[in-house]
Amino acid sequence: MIANDQELQGTQERIAFFYRLLAQMRVTATTPEEYRLFSDSYLAELERMHAEVLTYLKRHVSEPVPAEAA
């Protein structure tokens, strides 16, 4: 879970990296099956990271960080 703006920035950079990686995989994979095989775990990680970003951004800066993020 994202606990501060520095972690938010790191997560956003990682998301951008994964998007670039997936875009390249779409071009270099020789078959749709190969692309799905390689992309599924990256797509799942993107979904997880997006959920963390949204959870963090829903919380006002004055609200305490949940215990699991601290």
Secondary structure, DSSP 8 states (H G I E B T S, - for coil): ---SHHHHHHHHHHHHHHHHHHHHHHHH-SSHHHHHHHHHHHHHHHHHHHHHHHHHHHS-TTS---TTT-
